[in-house]
């Protein structure tokens, strides 16, 4: 039986995709050793794309879809925009505050606090995209996304970097890095620049807007098969345009370049379209349960994984930390260093899954 998308239905494919995205985020964030990592589990050093570079934009894409689905449902129930504005602002504040709190761990050094970060960017994208959705149409959202991407491209490729006198897009030597060094208080993640900086936040909002557009498609009156096909066709088209744009504005996660937005959102749409067809249309839902469990408390699990990591990486147990003990034991057993590091990361994901499973079984859903 095919599941339709409506006010009272949840998409198993979307819930599972959200959870698997968080699980992937935990996997790449906590290897056994940062010195021994398989290349696909690392971010591209600068230009280019690895599987790891897909995780964050996939999550923002899912945030956008969730905004369309959940707020459409609330509006249909008669919830006023004023009430929604309050909920949106409070939730965005909570997520941002939790992100700042994580940046302070474990020393709470307020002099070197990092204001930006993953959760902070999620909160901003959620806040802005929510207000955009509640006050604009599908067409306006599409035009707004396009204008931001083109505007960001022009700003980054036409305005010379102050102090240098020419346009540069190198690591730490570009307009975005200069803006961060001038306007961002506290510590920058990479010393002279920050991957979640001010200018790059604008195109990251478009990653959320592409999710809004996908959400509109999922709520449309088209048949489930048409929705699946259109998601994949739109995804392929976005990837193609993104790689053409790459010729003048390289695909780059740290800059969150316009080409990067199109390529990653396009791939996200492709994955969702295929997953929607397999899981929700064909009802092949076997194997989705772990993703649903992770996704039920996605941001909470991200937060808990960061807190738990300090126990594994910083607290000494005898002569070394837990991750060092794990690495020593696994390599002594004959595993190659990179394989041992990945195996440790998988174990860490499983530990977090146990927490997610307990919360899920007890019907505890932490909504940050």
ZIFENFEN-V873075 format. One record per backbone hydrogen bond with DSSP energy under -0.5 kcal/mol. NH is the residue of the N-H (numbers start at 1). CO is the residue of the C=O. Records with the same first field share a line. If there is no record, write none. Layout:
NH: CO ; CO
//
This chain:
3: 280
4: 2
6: 4
9: 6
12: 10
15: 11
16: 12
17: 13
18: 14
19: 15
20: 16
21: 17
22: 18
23: 19
24: 20
25: 21
26: 22
27: 23
28: 24
29: 25
30: 26
32: 341
36: 33
41: 38
42: 39
46: 47
48: 251
52: 40
53: 50
54: 51
55: 52
56: 52
58: 54
59: 55
60: 56
61: 57
62: 58
63: 59
64: 60
65: 61
66: 62
67: 63
68: 64
69: 65
70: 66
71: 67
72: 68
73: 69
74: 70
75: 71
76: 72
77: 73
78: 75
79: 74
84: 80
85: 81
86: 82
87: 83
88: 84
89: 85
90: 86
91: 87
92: 88
93: 89
94: 90
95: 91
96: 92
97: 93
98: 94
99: 95
100: 96
101: 97
102: 98
103: 99
104: 100 ; 101
105: 101 ; 102
108: 104
110: 108
112: 109
113: 110
115: 113 ; 185
121: 117
122: 118
123: 119
124: 120
125: 121
126: 122
127: 123
128: 124
129: 125
130: 126
131: 127
132: 128
133: 129
134: 130
135: 131 ; 132
136: 132
141: 137
142: 138
143: 139
144: 140
145: 141
146: 142
147: 143
148: 144
149: 145
150: 146
151: 147
152: 148
153: 149
154: 150
155: 151
156: 152
157: 153
158: 154
159: 155
160: 158
161: 166
164: 161
165: 161
166: 161
170: 173
173: 170
175: 168
178: 174
179: 175
180: 176
181: 177
182: 178
183: 179
184: 180
187: 113
190: 193
191: 188
192: 190
197: 194
201: 198
202: 198 ; 199
203: 199
204: 200
205: 201 ; 202
206: 202
207: 203
208: 204
209: 205
210: 206
211: 207
212: 208
213: 209
214: 210
215: 211
216: 212
217: 213
218: 214
219: 215
220: 216 ; 217
227: 223
228: 224
229: 225
230: 226
231: 227
232: 228
233: 229
234: 230
235: 231
236: 232
237: 233
238: 234
239: 235
240: 236
241: 237
242: 238
243: 239
244: 240
245: 241
246: 242
247: 244
248: 245
249: 245
253: 46
256: 252
257: 252
261: 257
262: 258
263: 259
264: 260
265: 261
266: 262
267: 263
268: 264
269: 265
270: 266
271: 267
272: 268
273: 269
274: 270
275: 271
276: 272
277: 273
278: 274
279: 275
280: 275 ; 276
281: 276
282: 277
284: 278
285: 283
288: 285
292: 288
293: 289
294: 290
295: 291
296: 292
297: 293 ; 294
298: 295
301: 297
302: 298
303: 299
304: 300
305: 301
306: 302
307: 303
308: 304
309: 305
310: 306 ; 307
311: 307 ; 308
312: 308
313: 309
314: 310
315: 310
316: 314
317: 320
318: 316
319: 317
320: 317
322: 315
323: 312
325: 321
326: 322
327: 323
328: 324
329: 325
330: 326
331: 327
332: 328
333: 329
334: 331
335: 330
340: 336
341: 337
342: 338
343: 339
344: 340
345: 341
346: 342
347: 343
348: 344
349: 345
350: 346
351: 347
352: 348
353: 349
354: 350
355: 351
356: 352
357: 353
358: 354
359: 355
360: 356
361: 357
362: 358
363: 360
364: 359
365: 363
366: 364
367: 365
368: 366
//
